[in-house]
Amino acid sequence: MLRALVRDGQLVVTDHDGTVYRYGDAAADPVRIRFTDKGAAFHVARDPRVGAGEAYMDGRLVVEPPHDIRDMVLLVMRNANRPGGKLGPPSRLRRAVDWAVAKADQINLRAKASTNVTHHYDLTRQFYELFLDEDRQYTMAYFRDPANSLERAQLDKQALIAAKLRLVPGQCEGMRMLDIGCGWGGLGLYLHRHFGIEVLGVSLAPDQVRFANERAEAAGVADKVKFQLIDYRDVTGQFDRITSVGMIEHVGAPHFGEYFAKTNELLADDGIMLTHTIGRTGPPGTTDKWTRKYIFPGGYIPAMSELVAALERTRWEIADIEVLRYHYAHTLAEWYARTCQHEAEITALYDARLFRMWQFYLAGAEQSFRSGGMVNFHIQSVKRRSAVPMTRDYISAEAARLSALDEAPKWHLARD
């Protein structure tokens, strides 16, 4: 398998008995890995997309310094994503079973949706603080310059979203916004701070909601910026703006129609909704088994065709679409670096296995945006086309204005 796969770069494998195998370009700087027991190589070979991550998590696959698991993942997946490259279950039957199980996993009824969200987002506050930016934004940052800090890029992401919501300073009195999947509250607090808009954030992650409300209390705006532990399907009332940032990935394709029908019901006739999501560059697919099992049970990355079809069926009009490339790769690379800086703290909070799981997750996600089939979509949808200007010039102008208003903080855990 590796002989056929690795062409760009070099991978050197040392088996448990000391036998050394070399794959790829002998002149390239080698990434060296080692198997620590007799069954490790077979565990990886029978289903590489699951087995490699499990072997690394369990310490059965070790990456030799000066390289690390990120280097190995980027090397292998760069080759797997080239024309003719393949990496997956060798059995056609196993591929069919994986496809069926992945499809079933996307059925997110209420109880299951809550359990799935809690699985990922109710890791401790301290854990996420060790690698996220100062505002705890757990979605793609917007790198206007790849050299920018993560804190600067996350501020610029919020500025871009605000610009697409077409909010006007001094004219937002009494306006209401719904933030579906509000995270730790940063976007809602940002929009209230700059425009005075009232915000309701909803999430199924209990600690996120608690922390977001604590932030609103500390800022003295808890009467205007509120966060609730509630399923979006149970929200009532009317809102002038709706944001959905990194949330629809948890909805599941069978529920896209339900999702957009509900948000259409909640939005005022002259309102604007902005959907920010990871997306596929190709047709609909499935979520890989390792990610479903360890990271995002019930999660699914949509294709543009699936989102557009669901919007069309639910009476929306699409006002603007932007495809954001590479930004998440830069974001994930920074999260990975910060995670590695705090190995001791993360291991103390949980254990070495979770630390290695998180490394593998971040590295795998980064390669998907760097050389694989993942990007980010911004879809601006309206009920009346008059809700936005004829040209999109206003977006860049307002994003630049907002970006200039805020100085990016320094990460308080940064090491000199």
C-alpha positions as MATLAB code, in Angstrom:
seq = 'MLRALVRDGQLVVTDHDGTVYRYGDAAADPVRIRFTDKGAAFHVARDPRVGAGEAYMDGRLVVEPPHDIRDMVLLVMRNANRPGGKLGPPSRLRRAVDWAVAKADQINLRAKASTNVTHHYDLTRQFYELFLDEDRQYTMAYFRDPANSLERAQLDKQALIAAKLRLVPGQCEGMRMLDIGCGWGGLGLYLHRHFGIEVLGVSLAPDQVRFANERAEAAGVADKVKFQLIDYRDVTGQFDRITSVGMIEHVGAPHFGEYFAKTNELLADDGIMLTHTIGRTGPPGTTDKWTRKYIFPGGYIPAMSELVAALERTRWEIADIEVLRYHYAHTLAEWYARTCQHEAEITALYDARLFRMWQFYLAGAEQSFRSGGMVNFHIQSVKRRSAVPMTRDYISAEAARLSALDEAPKWHLARD';
ca = [
       0.000    0.000    0.000;
       2.684    2.494    0.982;
       4.848    1.635   -2.008;
       1.989    2.608   -4.327;
       0.931    5.607   -2.252;
       4.069    7.572   -1.300;
       5.627    9.304   -4.309;
       6.108   12.878   -3.070;
       8.461   12.978   -0.060;
       9.889   10.018    1.836;
       8.429    7.865    4.595;
      10.693    5.501    6.543;
       8.966    2.794    8.572;
      10.693    0.731   11.279;
       8.688   -2.348   12.233;
       8.526   -3.756   15.763;
      11.367   -6.172   14.989;
      13.727   -3.460   13.713;
      13.157   -4.073    9.990;
      13.337   -0.794    8.060;
      11.228    0.010    4.980;
      11.628    3.107    2.802;
       8.944    4.597    0.567;
       8.938    7.501   -1.859;
      11.734    9.843   -2.968;
      15.029    8.714   -1.427;
      16.442   12.227   -1.821;
      13.685   13.849    0.272;
      13.950   14.608    3.982;
      12.469   11.442    5.558;
       9.622   11.319    8.034;
      10.399    8.319   10.247;
       7.778    6.291   12.070;
       8.093    3.206   14.257;
       5.661    0.455   15.204;
       6.011   -0.735   18.782;
       4.262   -4.113   18.634;
       3.680   -6.977   16.233;
       0.062   -6.189   15.375;
       0.348   -2.417   14.896;
       1.225   -2.456   11.188;
      -1.675   -4.790   10.378;
      -4.068   -2.626   12.426;
      -3.131    0.353   10.252;
      -3.088   -1.534    6.947;
      -6.545   -3.087    7.236;
      -8.190    0.362    7.386;
      -5.605    3.204    7.297;
      -8.012    6.109    7.833;
      -9.065    4.640   11.172;
      -6.108    2.467   12.129;
      -3.408    5.118   11.830;
      -5.157    7.439   14.255;
      -5.897    4.657   16.718;
      -2.352    3.319   16.563;
      -0.961    6.791   17.222;
      -3.408    7.443   20.079;
      -2.460    4.147   21.719;
       1.301    4.655   21.352;
       1.635    1.774   18.892;
       2.781    4.158   16.134;
       5.511    6.607   17.109;
       6.847    9.447   14.934;
      10.564    9.925   15.452;
      11.958   13.452   16.129;
      12.548   15.962   14.694;
       9.247   15.259   12.927;
       5.843   14.734   14.547;
       2.418   13.364   13.704;
       1.482   16.503   11.760;
       4.415   15.938    9.400;
       3.369   12.328    8.877;
      -0.294   13.160    8.249;
       0.516   15.982    5.825;
       2.959   13.731    3.927;
       0.649   10.743    3.636;
      -2.515   12.685    2.834;
      -0.731   14.943    0.330;
       0.015   11.745   -1.568;
      -3.439   10.262   -0.996;
      -5.087   13.387   -2.407;
      -3.047   13.444   -5.624;
      -4.576   11.966   -8.811;
      -4.417    8.195   -8.501;
      -3.704    8.272   -4.779;
      -5.914    6.032   -2.644;
      -6.185    5.460    1.088;
      -9.147    3.623    2.513;
     -10.624    0.249    3.430;
      -9.356   -2.337    0.901;
     -12.610   -4.314    0.968;
     -15.535   -3.158   -1.205;
     -17.923   -4.642    1.347;
     -16.290   -2.715    4.189;
     -16.524    0.506    2.185;
     -20.237   -0.134    1.605;
     -20.831   -0.819    5.296;
     -18.918    2.329    6.302;
     -21.025    4.371    3.856;
     -24.299    3.026    5.281;
     -23.225    3.578    8.881;
     -22.057    7.120    8.089;
     -25.414    7.963    6.508;
     -27.320    6.610    9.510;
     -25.073    8.603   11.852;
     -26.364   11.847   10.307;
     -29.870   11.327   11.679;
     -29.737   13.782   14.574;
     -32.998   13.689   16.483;
     -33.198   15.940   19.525;
     -31.809   13.629   22.203;
     -29.014   12.406   19.962;
     -28.142   15.945   18.823;
     -27.692   17.032   22.445;
     -25.528   13.997   23.266;
     -23.359   14.529   20.180;
     -22.697   18.188   20.975;
     -21.884   17.430   24.605;
     -19.409   14.732   23.483;
     -17.203   17.347   21.846;
     -17.900   20.729   23.406;
     -18.144   19.845   27.072;
     -14.462   19.159   27.458;
     -13.308   21.546   30.153;
     -13.008   25.293   29.662;
      -9.368   25.015   30.630;
      -8.735   22.614   27.768;
     -10.058   24.896   25.025;
      -8.329   27.894   26.581;
      -4.994   26.145   25.985;
      -5.209   26.452   22.183;
      -7.992   28.851   21.150;
      -7.562   32.612   20.734;
      -8.380   35.099   23.471;
     -12.041   35.285   22.364;
     -12.393   31.479   22.253;
     -13.473   31.344   18.622;
     -13.688   27.674   17.686;
     -14.265   28.216   13.971;
     -12.188   29.305   10.993;
     -10.250   32.542   11.400;
      -9.969   34.943    8.454;
      -6.334   35.554    7.548;
      -6.162   38.726    5.486;
      -2.415   38.121    5.787;
      -1.094   34.612    6.600;
       1.436   36.277    8.903;
      -1.302   37.698   11.136;
      -1.780   36.369   14.641;
      -4.703   34.077   15.371;
      -6.210   36.817   17.525;
      -6.053   39.303   14.618;
      -7.505   36.767   12.191;
     -10.419   35.934   14.477;
     -11.265   39.610   14.865;
     -11.181   39.943   11.082;
     -13.511   36.935   10.777;
     -16.036   38.629   13.046;
     -15.697   41.861   11.066;
     -16.388   39.997    7.817;
     -19.485   38.321    9.244;
     -20.762   41.630   10.624;
     -20.282   43.274    7.225;
     -22.349   40.572    5.534;
     -25.154   41.105    8.052;
     -25.506   44.677    6.778;
     -25.711   46.280   10.206;
     -25.536   50.076   10.297;
     -24.038   51.839   13.353;
     -26.630   53.943   15.134;
     -29.529   52.260   13.339;
     -29.756   48.961   15.228;
     -31.819   50.098   18.205;
     -34.382   47.408   18.990;
     -33.046   44.983   16.395;
     -32.753   41.332   17.460;
     -30.252   38.729   16.317;
     -30.275   34.970   16.772;
     -26.868   33.249   16.939;
     -27.403   29.511   16.400;
     -24.565   27.491   17.873;
     -23.223   30.479   19.789;
     -20.048   28.879   21.105;
     -18.559   30.799   24.018;
     -20.460   33.951   23.084;
     -17.746   35.924   21.326;
     -19.640   36.811   18.143;
     -22.772   37.936   19.971;
     -20.769   40.143   22.326;
     -18.782   41.557   19.379;
     -21.906   42.505   17.425;
     -23.574   44.073   20.434;
     -20.437   46.037   21.263;
     -20.168   47.516   17.771;
     -23.839   47.950   16.869;
     -25.955   47.718   20.026;
     -28.053   44.916   18.559;
     -29.834   42.609   21.002;
     -28.581   39.022   20.801;
     -29.956   35.626   21.708;
     -27.380   32.856   21.418;
     -28.471   29.223   21.572;
     -26.416   26.065   22.014;
     -26.710   22.482   23.255;
     -23.371   22.646   25.109;
     -24.081   23.453   28.790;
     -20.684   24.837   29.733;
     -20.521   27.029   26.635;
     -23.839   28.609   27.598;
     -22.760   29.117   31.203;
     -19.487   30.704   30.172;
     -21.133   32.939   27.542;
     -23.616   34.239   30.100;
     -20.780   34.856   32.567;
     -19.029   36.927   29.885;
     -22.179   38.941   29.234;
     -22.583   39.588   32.983;
     -18.952   40.655   33.299;
     -19.373   43.069   30.371;
     -22.530   44.544   31.914;
     -24.705   43.630   28.907;
     -26.590   40.578   30.194;
     -29.906   42.381   29.636;
     -29.124   42.695   25.916;
     -26.953   39.654   25.152;
     -28.414   36.388   26.394;
     -27.514   32.743   25.891;
     -29.805   29.756   26.309;
     -29.361   25.991   26.439;
     -31.978   25.160   23.821;
     -32.356   23.318   20.530;
     -32.720   25.776   17.638;
     -35.901   23.906   16.703;
     -37.516   25.172   19.920;
     -36.698   28.867   19.439;
     -39.700   31.155   18.959;
     -40.140   34.784   17.966;
     -38.843   36.973   15.156;
     -35.286   38.103   14.511;
     -33.843   40.750   12.211;
     -30.588   38.847   11.709;
     -29.561   35.207   12.085;
     -26.034   33.859   12.222;
     -25.001   30.234   12.050;
     -21.231   29.894   12.437;
     -19.821   26.374   12.448;
     -23.148   24.881   13.469;
     -24.740   23.329   10.389;
     -21.940   20.746   10.313;
     -23.741   19.179   13.306;
     -27.206   19.180   11.725;
     -26.832   16.238    9.320;
     -27.903   16.196    5.676;
     -31.330   14.629    6.383;
     -32.161   17.688    8.481;
     -31.024   20.500    6.169;
     -34.565   21.148    4.955;
     -35.897   21.250    8.518;
     -33.081   23.598    9.506;
     -33.623   26.143    6.763;
     -37.431   25.979    7.082;
     -37.138   26.827   10.792;
     -34.692   29.685   10.260;
     -36.887   31.060    7.460;
     -39.786   31.071    9.916;
     -37.709   32.911   12.540;
     -36.295   35.650   10.273;
     -38.129   38.923    9.663;
     -39.177   39.533    6.059;
     -36.472   42.160    5.524;
     -33.837   40.253    7.504;
     -30.519   38.636    6.559;
     -29.071   35.265    7.530;
     -25.387   34.385    7.281;
     -24.384   30.712    7.249;
     -20.695   30.029    7.865;
     -19.799   26.385    7.432;
     -17.080   23.977    6.428;
     -17.908   22.675    2.970;
     -16.874   20.083    0.410;
     -15.347   21.149   -2.897;
     -16.943   18.135   -4.567;
     -20.242   16.243   -4.418;
     -21.985   14.922   -1.281;
     -20.058   12.329    0.682;
     -19.749   10.860    4.169;
     -17.861   11.605    7.377;
     -14.896    9.306    7.914;
     -15.181    6.654   10.609;
     -12.378    7.928   12.850;
     -13.909   11.421   13.049;
     -17.390   10.034   13.699;
     -16.093    7.786   16.452;
     -13.709   10.080   18.293;
     -14.422   13.716   17.430;
     -17.793   14.649   15.907;
     -20.419   11.899   16.235;
     -23.345   12.854   14.019;
     -21.265   15.452   12.172;
     -21.313   15.940    8.416;
     -19.588   18.418    6.102;
     -22.083   19.539    3.428;
     -21.564   19.959   -0.280;
     -22.675   23.247   -1.793;
     -25.309   21.404   -3.825;
     -26.935   20.060   -0.645;
     -27.144   23.481    0.985;
     -28.429   25.269   -2.107;
     -31.070   22.604   -2.736;
     -32.301   22.861    0.869;
     -32.422   26.674    0.659;
     -34.386   26.499   -2.572;
     -36.928   24.095   -1.082;
     -37.540   26.341    1.917;
     -38.292   29.622    0.106;
     -34.943   31.335    0.659;
     -33.217   33.532   -1.886;
     -29.428   33.392   -1.932;
     -27.930   36.878   -1.972;
     -24.214   36.063   -1.840;
     -21.854   33.089   -1.700;
     -18.142   33.205   -0.894;
     -15.775   30.245   -0.840;
     -12.978   30.774    1.679;
      -9.893   28.688    0.852;
      -6.886   27.907    3.062;
      -8.031   30.102    5.977;
      -8.932   27.085    8.083;
      -5.606   25.413    7.269;
      -3.797   28.385    8.829;
      -6.201   28.345   11.790;
      -5.703   24.646   12.452;
      -1.932   24.910   12.144;
      -1.949   27.526   14.903;
      -4.294   25.460   17.080;
      -1.976   22.490   16.606;
       1.108   24.508   17.598;
      -0.622   25.831   20.711;
      -1.848   22.349   21.618;
       1.695   20.981   21.391;
       2.983   23.815   23.561;
       0.652   22.651   26.325;
       1.135   18.893   26.186;
       1.871   18.684   29.902;
      -1.245   20.626   30.883;
      -3.549   18.661   28.553;
      -2.100   15.346   29.709;
      -2.669   16.390   33.318;
      -6.276   17.391   32.566;
      -7.022   14.123   30.743;
      -4.286   11.723   29.663;
      -1.650   11.172   26.964;
      -4.136    9.324   24.756;
      -6.484   12.291   24.516;
      -3.577   14.617   23.821;
      -2.462   12.422   20.920;
      -6.060   12.111   19.703;
      -6.331   15.895   19.580;
      -3.041   16.197   17.723;
      -4.189   13.682   15.133;
      -7.565   15.423   14.751;
      -6.047   18.869   14.209;
      -3.368   17.611   11.816;
      -5.894   15.600    9.820;
      -8.265   18.543    9.616;
      -5.468   20.857    8.493;
      -4.495   18.576    5.615;
      -8.136   18.492    4.476;
      -8.033   22.255    3.976;
      -4.471   22.377    2.697;
      -4.500   19.588    0.098;
      -7.847   17.822    0.447;
     -11.422   18.644   -0.460;
     -12.467   21.006    2.343;
     -13.053   24.758    2.259;
     -15.397   27.156    4.045;
     -18.636   28.567    2.669;
     -20.302   31.855    3.491;
     -23.910   31.856    2.300;
     -25.891   35.044    2.744;
     -29.612   34.324    2.398;
     -32.624   36.628    2.430;
     -36.395   36.528    2.058;
     -36.455   39.774    0.061;
     -33.714   40.634   -2.396;
     -34.020   44.318   -1.466;
     -32.486   43.507    1.946;
     -28.964   43.920    0.534;
     -27.381   46.369   -1.961;
     -27.053   45.568   -5.656;
     -23.269   45.131   -5.474;
     -21.137   43.521   -2.792;
     -18.771   46.498   -2.409;
     -20.320   47.246    0.978;
     -18.897   43.996    2.394;
     -15.214   44.779    1.947;
     -15.672   48.430    2.934;
     -17.472   47.631    6.189;
     -15.158   44.737    7.062;
     -12.146   47.017    6.676;
     -13.787   49.727    8.800;
     -14.555   47.287   11.598;
     -11.126   45.673   11.500;
      -9.485   49.050   11.983;
     -11.509   49.708   15.150;
     -10.064   46.851   17.203;
      -6.508   46.178   18.230;
      -5.829   42.451   18.422;
      -5.027   41.309   21.961;
      -1.986   39.238   22.765;
      -2.683   35.634   23.688;
      -2.250   35.464   27.435;
      -0.605   32.021   27.209;
       1.928   33.052   24.581;
       5.489   31.998   25.353;
       8.261   34.467   24.673;
];
